[in-house]
Amino acid sequence: MSPRAQSRGLFMKMYFVYILKCSDNLLYVGITNNIERRPLELIFHQIFNDVEQVIYFEKKIKKWSGKKKLALANDDFDMIEILSECRNTTHHKYNPDK
């Protein structure tokens, strides 16, 4: 991008949602605008240009189980789908009366 475009504020700010694997094997989800300064083992990151989208995605995956976060970090989209299925016995899939 040209210096002129940058001086007019026409460059896009980039944001990242990331997953860190901590020393106790717990996973931490967060947002940053500088992915290089992560202190632990970075196992996943996704780039966004819109801060609203990055916040939405961070909140979404913070609610996921550890197994589902690891599947995301491993690009195992089949496993994400399996882990996303509702296993509640009241779910219509398991209830023949519905």
C-alpha positions in Angstrom: 0.0 0.0 0.0 1.3 3.4 -0.8 2.4 5.8 1.9 -0.2 8.2 0.7 -3.0 5.7 1.2 -1.7 4.9 4.6 -1.5 8.6 5.6 -5.2 8.9 4.6 -6.1 6.0 6.9 -7.0 3.6 4.1 -5.2 0.6 5.3 -7.1 -2.2 7.1 -6.3 -3.1 10.6 -6.0 -6.9 11.1 -7.2 -8.8 14.1 -6.7 -12.4 15.2 -8.7 -14.9 17.2 -6.2 -17.4 18.7 -6.1 -20.5 20.8 -3.2 -21.0 23.2 -2.3 -24.3 24.8 -1.2 -23.7 28.4 1.3 -25.7 30.3 -1.5 -27.5 32.1 -3.0 -28.5 28.7 -6.0 -26.1 29.2 -6.9 -24.0 26.1 -7.2 -20.3 26.2 -9.1 -18.3 23.5 -8.4 -14.6 22.9 -8.1 -11.7 20.5 -5.0 -9.7 19.5 -3.8 -7.3 16.9 -0.2 -8.7 17.2 -0.1 -12.5 16.8 3.7 -12.5 17.2 3.8 -11.5 20.9 2.0 -14.6 22.2 4.0 -16.1 25.1 2.9 -19.7 25.0 2.3 -22.4 22.4 0.1 -20.9 19.7 -1.9 -23.7 18.2 -4.5 -21.7 16.1 -5.1 -18.3 14.7 -7.6 -16.8 12.3 -7.3 -13.3 10.7 -10.1 -10.8 10.6 -10.3 -7.2 9.2 -13.4 -6.3 11.2 -13.2 -6.0 15.0 -16.9 -6.9 15.3 -16.4 -10.2 13.5 -13.3 -11.1 15.5 -15.2 -10.4 18.8 -18.1 -12.5 17.6 -15.9 -15.4 16.6 -13.9 -15.3 19.8 -17.1 -15.4 21.9 -18.4 -18.3 19.8 -15.4 -20.5 20.2 -14.9 -19.6 23.9 -18.1 -21.6 24.5 -16.7 -24.7 22.7 -15.3 -27.8 24.5 -11.6 -28.4 24.6 -12.0 -31.2 22.1 -13.8 -29.0 19.6 -11.1 -26.2 20.0 -8.4 -28.8 19.3 -10.3 -30.0 16.2 -10.3 -26.4 15.0 -6.6 -26.0 15.7 -6.0 -29.3 13.7 -8.2 -28.3 10.8 -10.4 -31.3 11.5 -13.7 -29.9 10.3 -15.3 -33.4 10.2 -14.6 -33.7 14.0 -16.0 -30.2 14.6 -19.2 -31.2 12.9 -19.4 -34.4 14.9 -18.8 -32.6 18.2 -21.4 -30.0 17.2 -24.2 -32.5 16.9 -26.8 -32.3 19.7 -26.7 -35.4 21.8 -29.7 -34.5 24.0 -32.2 -37.3 24.1 -35.0 -34.7 23.8 -33.6 -33.5 20.5 -35.9 -34.2 17.5 -33.3 -36.5 16.0 -33.7 -38.9 18.9 -37.4 -38.5 19.5 -39.6 -40.5 17.1 -42.7 -38.7 18.2 -41.5 -35.4 16.6 
